[in-house]
Amino acid sequence: MKNSVDRELPAELMTKLNYQGFESTEIGHPEIQRVAPKVHVSTGDNKVVDSVADVVKATVKDGMTISFHHHFRNGDFVFNQVMRAIIDAGIKDLTLAPSSLTGVMNDMVIEAIKAGTITNITSSGMRGSLGDFVSHGGLKNPVIFRSHGNRARAIEHGDIKIDVAFLGVPNADRLGNANGMAGKAVFGSLGYALMDAQYANQVVLLTDNIVAYPNTPASIKQTQVDYVVQVDQVGDPDKIGSGATRFTKDPKELKIAQTVNDVIVNSPYFKNGFSFQTGSGGAALAVTRYLRQAMLDNQIKASFALGGITKPTTDLLEEGLVDKVMDVQDFDKGAAASMHANPNQQEIDASWYADPDNKGAMVDQLDVAILSALEIDTHFNVNVMSGSDGVIRGAIGGHQDAATAKLTIISAPLARGRLATIVPEVTTVVTPGDSIDVVVTEYGIAINPRRQDLVKALSHVPGVPVYTIEELQQLAEKKVGQPQPLEFTDRTVALIEYRDGTIIDTIKAVKD
C-alpha cells in the first residue's frame, strides 16, 4: 500500500499495528477522548526513597513502558543510572518511550536491547552507535519515531501509556515539587517532562538537590509524584548546551543565514506582531542575529518567539524586540537562567507547544519557522532522520510541528562534502513538501510553486537568486555527481509517524 507522498508501506505491519497511511497535512477537527493516569493515593509526608535500585524494585515490572526526558541532553546522568538498575534486576520486555535519545544513552540502550530488557522503542530520534545498531536490525520490533507534538498527542490519546516516568530534575522537595531553574544542573524549561508527569501511572523524580518544602515555583507538582530519589549528580551542566550555542564563522552558513533573513524581511509576514521559531545551531543563531538587526532597522517588534530557546532569543526579549518567549526547551545556560529571571519567558509543555489534537497549539500561531534538513527533494519533502548511507542519525524533534507556520523556510547547503542535499527523492520522508514554502541554500532559493504569493514577493530581492527546486537539484548533482543507490533489506526497522499519528514513511534495515 502507498500513502499520499507515494511511499510504499508494509501492509501486514500496518494492519498488525492498526495504522493508517499519511494522507494530508490538514488535521481537521476531530473530537478526542483523552486518557487519565492511575493514581496511587499518598497521604504520607515524605516520598524520598534510599536508592535508584529500591525505586526500580518498587515500580518496574516486565512488559511495562518507561519514559525519560532529554532536557539534560549529553549532560544526562539519570538515564544510565536507572537503566543499569533495571538491567541488573533482570527485568525484560520493556518499551522505552523517552522524549528523545541522546548520544550519552546509546551504549546503555544497546546493552539493554541485547539483554532482552528493551524490546520496543518510541522516541523523537536517535543517533550514533544506537542509530547504526537499529539500522542494521539490532532491535526486535520497529522503532516508532514521533515529533514532539505528536508524542504529546500519543500520550494524551493513550497510544503511549507510560507505566513509570523517571524524570531527572535539578531540585525537588520531599514531596516532589520541582522545577528546572535552580540547582547545579539547571536546564530551564521542563516542557517535555511535563507530559510524563501529568500522564504516567507512576512518577519518579531523581535529583541531587532536595530543598525545603514547599518548593516553588513548581513545574512538576507533588500531586503528580510518587517517589523522590536523591542521587549524587543528575547531570553535567557544561554538556547540557554543548554544541547548541556555536556562533558560526563559516562563510557558507553565514551566506545561508543572510539569505534566510532576506526572505523573512521581504515576505508579507515581517511586520509588527509577527512570531517566529529559529532553533539552535550555528546557522540558526546567525539568523537570529541578522533578524535582530533587521528588526532594529525597520522598528519592528515580534509578539512571541517559540520552541527550543537559546540566549540570542532571550536577548531579544531583554531588548524589548520580542514581547514573549514561549519556552518548551532551553538549549543553553543563558536561556535557562533567563526563564528564572524574566516572567515573560513562559514555560510551556509539549502539548501547548505542538499537539495537533488540542484546543489550540502555539505552532498554529507561528508566522515564520526556520528549519534544517539532511535532504530535500524536488517535491519539497524533507528528511531529517536518515543519512546518505541510510543509517538513522537524526530526530524529528519539532520539525513537522513548526512546519505548520505561515512561512516555513528550510535552510541547508546545496551539498555536504561530496553528497547532495537537494536530491530527486529523499531517503526518508519526515516532513511533507506541502508544509514547506521556501528552500534556502548558499546559491539561492527555491519557492514551492503552490505559494505564488511568495513567488511574487521574493522574485526580485537584491542578491537572492530564485531557482526552481529542480534547477537546484541539478546544480547539486552537477557539483557532486550521482551517488550509488542505497541497498536495504525487506525488514522494517522504523516507522515514521506524521504528527497526526498516520505513517508517512518507513525505514528499512541497511544491507551489510
N, C-alpha and C positions, 0 to 999 in steps of 0.2 A: 504494500500500500504506500501511496505517496501523499505528502501534505502539500499545502499551498505554496511552499517555497521549493517544490519539486525534489524533496528529499525522500528517499526510499526508507520506510520504517519497517522493522521486523514484526510482521503481523501476529505471530504466535506470542511474542513477548508483550506486544501492545494489548492483546486480549487477556493474557495472564495477569497483567498489572492494571487492567481496566483503564487504559489510557486512550485519549483521543489525539489525533494529529493536529498540529497547528493549522489554523485557518486564517486568522486575521489579527491585526494589532488592535482592532476595536473590541474592547472588553464587554461593552453592553452594560445593562443594569440589572443583574440577577438579584434575586432575594436569597440571602445567605443565612443559614443557621450555624452559629458558631458553637464551639465546644467549651467545656469548662474543666479545670483540673480536679482531681480528687484532693481532699483536704484532710490531713491528719491533724485533728484539733489538738492544740497545745495550750495548756494553762500554766506551764512552768515558768520560772523566772530566769532560766539560763539554758541556752541552746548549744553551748560550747562543748565539743567533744574532744577527746585527747589526741586523736591522730587520724590521718587520712585512712589508714588501714581499718580503724574502727568504724569510720563512717561508711566506707565501702561495704564492709560486712553487714552494716545495718540497712543498706539501701539497695545494693545492686544484686540482681539475680539473673540467671541465664535467660537469654531471649529478650532482654529489655532494650529500650532506646535511651541512650545517654547523650547529653549535649554539653558543649563548652562554647565560650565566645572567643573571638580573636583580637580583642582590643589591645592586648599586650603585643601582638604580632611576634616578631622574632625575639622579643624580650620575655616571652611567656615561660614561667616555671611551673605553673599549675598543672597543665595537661599531662606532662610526663610523670609528675608525682602520682596523680590519680591513676593513670593507665598502668604504671608499674604495680600499684597495689591491686588493681583489678586482674592483671595477668597473673600475679603471684597467688591470688586467691583461686585461680583455676576456673574463673567464670568464662562461659562460652556463648557464642552465637549472639553477640550484641550488634545493634545498629548504632553506628556513630553518626551523630547529627549536629556537628558544630556549625557556627555561623560561617566559618571558613577554616581552612587548614593552612598553617604557615610552615616554613621550612624547618623550624626547630622541633616540629612534631613528627616529621617524616619517619625517622628511624623507629620510633616507638610504635607508630601505626603499622609499619611493615612487620615488626615483631609480633604485634597483636593479631594481625591477619594470619601469619604463619602458625601462630599458636591456636587458631580457631576461636580466639576471643572476639574478634570483629569479623562479621561475615557480610555486613551491609554498611554502606556509607552514603549519606546525603550531605552535600556541602555546597558552598558557592564556588570553590575551586581547589586546586592542588598543584604543586609544582615540584621540581627537583626529583629526588630519588623515588618519592611516592608516586608522582605522576608517571614516571618511567615504569615502575613496578606494575601499576594498574594497567597502563597501556599495553603491557606485554602479557596481560591475562592473569595477574597475580591475585586478584580478588574473586571470590566465588560468584558473586552476583554483581550486576551492573551498578556503578555509581550513579546516583541521581544528582545532577547539578541544577541548582536553583539560584535565581537572583536574590538580592537581599529583600526586596519587596515580596517576591514570590515565597521565600522562606517564611516570612510573616504570615502571608495568606495561608500557606500549608499548615502552619501551627494552629492558626485560628480556626481552620476548617477541620482539623483533626487528621489531615493527611500525614503530618508528622506528629506523633503522640509521644511526648517526652516523658519517660518514667522518672529519670533523675537528671537534674541540671547541676553541673559543677561549675560555679562561677567565681573566678578569682577577682578580688576587689582590693583596692589599696587601703581600705578601712572598713570596719564594721563594729557595732556594739554587740553585747552578749545575746541580744535577741534577733539580730540580723538587719538592723537598719544600716544602710551602706550607700556610699557614693563613689565616684571616680575622681574626686577633686582634691583629696588630701591624703598624705602618706608619702612613703619613699618611692612608690612606683605609680605615680599619678598618670592617668591616661585620659582624663576628661570624661566625655560622654560615654554612658553605658548603653547607648541606643540599641545595639543588637542583643545584649544580655537581658534587656527589659522584657523582651518577648518570652524568653525562657523562664524568667522569674514569675511572670504572670500565668503561664500555661502549664508548666511542668507539674507532675504529680508530687514530686519532692524536690526541694531546692536546697543545695548545699553551698554555702559561701566559704571560700578559703581566703584568708588574709594574714598578713604579718603585722597587723596593726589593730588590735582590739582597743576601742576607745570607750569613753564613759557613755552611759545610757542617759537620755536618748540622743542618738547621733543624727544630727540634721545638718543640711538638707538631706533627706533620704530619697535617693533614686529607687533603690530596692528597699522594700519596707518589711518590717517584722511580720506583717500579716501574710507574707508570701514565703517566708524562710523556715525550713525545718531544722537545719543544723548549721553551726558555725565552727570551722576548724582553723586553729592558729598554726601557721607554718613558718618556717624560718625566713623565707623570702618568696613573694608571689611573682616577682618579675624584675627584670633589669631595665630600669628607666632609660638607660642610654641606648638600648636597642629597640625601644618602642617606636621611635620615629626614624630609625636608621634608613637612609636612602630616600626618604619621603620629602626631605626639605632641601634638596640639592638645587641651587640656582644654576641652570645650565650656562656654559660658556661655548657650547658647540654652535658654530655658525649655522648649521643646518637646522637645529632645533630653534634657534633664535629667529631664523627666517620664517619657519612654520608658525611660531608664536606671533610674530608681527602680522603675518597674513591672516591668522585667525582673528586677531584684533581688528584688522581692516574689514573683514567680513562682518563682524559684530557691529562695528561703528556705522557701516553703510547699509545695515539691514533695517527693516521697519521697526525693530524691537529695541533699538538703542534710544531710549527716551527716559525721562524721569519716572521712577517707579518700576523700572524693569527688574527682573530677577534672573539669577544665573547659578550654574554649578560648574566648577572648573576641575576639581580633582587634585591629585598630587603629582609629584614627579617634576623633573626639571623644566620640560616644555610647558606644563600647566602653570607652574609658578611664574614662568616668564609671561604667559598670557595674562595672569593676574596683574603683573607689574605694568604691562603695556595698557591694560584696561584701566588701571588706576589713573594713568596719565591722561588717557582719553576722557575719562570722567571729569577730571580736573579741568582739562582744556575746554570741554563742552558744557561745564557746570551741570552735570547730570549726576543724580544720586540713585542708587538702587534700593528697592524695597526690602529684598532679602537675598542672602546667599545660602546655598543648600548643600547638604551631602557631607562627605568626608572633608574636614576643615583643617586648614593649615594657618600658620601665623600670618602670612601675607593677606589672607582673607580677614582674619580678626584685626589686622592693622587697618583695613578699610573701615571696619566697624568703629575703631577708636578715632579715626579721622572724620567720621560722620559721613563717609561716602556710601555706606550701607546702613540701613536702619536696623535690620535684624539679621542674625545668623542662626539658622535652624540646623542644629548640630546632631547628627546621628553617630559620628565617629571623628576623633581627632587624630591627625597624622603626625603631630609633633608636640613637644613640651609647651611651646608658646601658645598654641591653640588650646591645650588643656588648661593652662594657667589662666587664660583669658576667660574661659567659661566660669571659673570660680569667682572672677572679679567683676564680670560685666553681666548685668541682668538681661541685656538684650541679646545675649548668646543663649538660646533656648535649647536645652537637651530634648531630643525627640526620639521616640522608639522607631523601630524599623517599619511598623505598621503605619504610623503617622507619616513617615518618610515616603513609603512607596507601595503599600499593599493596594493592588488594583481592585480588591473587593471590599473596600470600606466606604465610609460616607464622605470621603474626600481626602486623598493623599496630597502631600506637599508637591510631589513631582508633577501633579496635574496643573499646578500653577506656574511651572517654570517657563520663562521666556526663552532662555538660552542655556544649552548644555554643551560642554566641550568634552569629548570622549576620545579615547585612544583606540588602537586596533593592532592586531597581529597581521590580519589580512582584510582587504576589502575587495569585493568582486564587481563585475560590470553590471550587476543588478543592485549594487549598493549594500548587499548583505555583508555583515561584519563578523569576523572570527576573533574572539579574544580568549579562546580556550586551548586550541591545539597548535603546536608549532609546525614549521615547514617539514619536519620529519614525521608528523602525525602523532607525536607524543603529547600527552596532556601537560601543559605548562602555563596555565593561566587561571583566571577566575571570572565568572560573570559579574560578581560584585553588584553594583547598581547600574550596570551598562544598559540593560534592557529597560530598566525603570526610568532613568533620566532621559532616555531617547524619546520619551513622550513629549519633550519640550517643543515649543513652537518653532524653534530653530535648533536643530541638533547638528552639531559640527563634529566630524571625525578628523582628528589631526594625526598624521602619520607620514613618515618619509616615504618617498616613492619606492625605495628599496632599502633593505638592511643587509649590508655586506654584498653577497652575490645572490641574494634572494629578493624577489619582487614582493612588494607589499600590496600593490594593486594587481589582481590576478583575474583570469577568466572566471574561476569558480573557487570560492573559499573552501578550505579543507573541512571546516565545521561552521554551520550557520548558527550563530548565537543571537544576534540582533538582526531582525529582518530589514531589508532595504526600504520597505515602506516607512520605517521610522527615521531614516537618515535623509538629511536635507542637503548638506554640503560636505565634500571631502576636501581637506586642505593638505597639500604637500609643499615641499620646498620649490617645486617647479610651477605651481599654480593650483587652481581649484577646479573641481567638477561639481556641478549643481544637479540634483535629482530633477529629471525633466518634469516630474509632476508638480514641481514648485516653480511655475512660470513667473510668479511674483518675485521670487528671488533671482531668477534669471534676469529679469528686467532691472532689479535693484543693483545687482552686482556685476553686470556685464561691462561696465566702463569705469571700474575703480582703478585709479592710477597704480601701476606696479603690481596688479593682481591679474595675471593671465587666466582666462577661463577656457577650459578644455571640456570635451565630453569625457565621461568616465572610460569609454573605450579608447580614446586617444591617450589618456594617462596610462592605461594598462599596456598599450602598445609601446609607449615610451619606456616603461619599466622593462618590458620584455627585450626591447632593443638594447638596453643598457646591460642587462644581466643574463639574457638568454632564457631558454625554456628549461625548467628543471625536469629531472626524471620523475615520472609518475610514481606516487606512493603506492606501496603494496600493503594490503590489510588482509586479515583472515575474515571469516564469516562471523566470528564471535563478537557480540556487542559487549563492550566493557563500560560504556557510559551512556546515559540518556540525558539530553539537554532539554529541560523544560523551558517553554516560554513563560512569561510572568503570570499567565492565567492558568498554568498547570497543564497545558497541552504540550505535546512533544514537537519541538521544532527541528531536532536533528539527533543523530546517534553518533557515537564514536566506536569504531571497530578496533580490535586488537591489531597492533603493528606486527607485521611478519618479521621474524628474526632473520 
